[in-house]
Amino acid sequence: MKAFFLTLLLVASAVSASRFDLTYPLRLRSDGSETLLEGITCSAWRYATSTNNIRDWKTVPTECEEYIKSYYETHKFQDHSKAVNREAYFYAREIPLAKDGRDVFIFDVDDTVISNLPYYREHGYGTEEYNATEFDTWLEKGEAPALPETIKLYNKLLNLGFKIVFLTERNAGHIKITQQNLRNVGYTTWHKYFYKGSKYTGLTSGQYKEQMRKQLVSAGYRIRGIIGDQWSDLVGEAVGDRTFKLPNALYYI
């Protein structure tokens, strides 16, 4: 009898160990839509960049061009953008606004309110190195379309009574064409428009935007929310009450 119970105990121990001590690794594989990239999939790479765990990357890996193309040209990107903008609206509608008109919501411009995707379609969906001359040529066309989910948020915030502030790193030479582009696609009004003047040359994007936000706060404005596609839009001092990060798998600033 003792031998019988000893056998049962050994079998139970073996079964218990087999549940937790797996002797084989889970294997990544490509199913035709997911390319392997140094041991991870392109979707894992995009997720790691979106969460700011992979930083300072210069280009989309060439192996991931088709994945990024699919991400932007199907419903995936807009679904993710919708989730962020919807949450921003749910948050904003609960804020009791003061009567002094100094409750503001800050929007970045490039790939937050208007999209540079038409440019990146012609440049490998981010796999090509940044070319300032070619990108400026694209900006001067003033043809960037509105991001559909962001313009919905913009209109809802206006209806709620928020003052809209555009904070862009575009320079003084692009003011006229950018503002006309914004109006052409439906962003017809704003309270303030900040651009990167020559005196801010040498500052990083994050440093420049931090200074502009500090100016707003010093002038008595309350930053209720910020929405941008880059982490540099959302970090530093004077970030207000809450920030919202839109997806951008095309470039990193």
Order of alpha helices (4+ residues) and beta strands (2+ residues): alpha-beta-beta-alpha-alpha-alpha-beta-alpha-alpha-alpha-beta-alpha-beta-alpha-beta-beta
